[in-house]
């Protein structure tokens, strides 16, 4: 094979291998720049004025767009892996923030257009991961509860090459007009570590952030409990007392027919509390995600070995 062709091919492969690293280096976050957030709260295009919304800075952002929990949230039994369910993480953080009654970074009320802009205070917002929460709003006889939402400030779409420091966010909601049943159900993710499960766990039902009732879940009640006819007009959520060697994620949504009870009422809400084992399994292997940073390095090393091998083959051929 022609020596020039070999070199050109290898050069192209090396450039392709380095492209993701170079692109990552180009898109750095300007940590000295302040950020702004505009929130829209509406129902089918109809603005919802008067909603009280809060924002909490839960994690710092570095220049690469990676997050690290702030100290007041680092003790919570949650994690920030790459494959996190961000909706579940938002619900979980919101529940513990309500229970601990933490102060927000900022707060405001939606105007006649259903909008609120941050910062409202004089202090500027700095880059980070922010949680949007809100109190239940009764508007025209209907109760709207803002869904907890995580937003990165600054933000950018995957196809964009620049960070946006003036971010707009649309907050979703649950809509109620009458009392409803709520069920909490426990899910364990601990294959090979079932022996680490406690015999029971405690779950707190919160009403507008205050503990309304505490229940015990165990195998005896199929790890679930139902509260009937909880009033509309309140924000209902649940928290779990920390379980050793497990992280937690809490999701909220409509209860389905596969719930372990005879009937599921209309408007029935299900809290799913998922515990994932964070300890090593019985073989001593930690349950973690895959590390991807070595991939470009290994590709480059492989290309170097290929170059050396081709030149050795060419030298042997010349000697022969």
Order of alpha helices (4+ residues) and beta strands (2+ residues): alpha-beta-beta-beta-beta-beta-alpha-alpha-beta-beta-beta-beta-beta-beta-beta-beta-beta-beta-beta-beta-beta-beta-beta-alpha
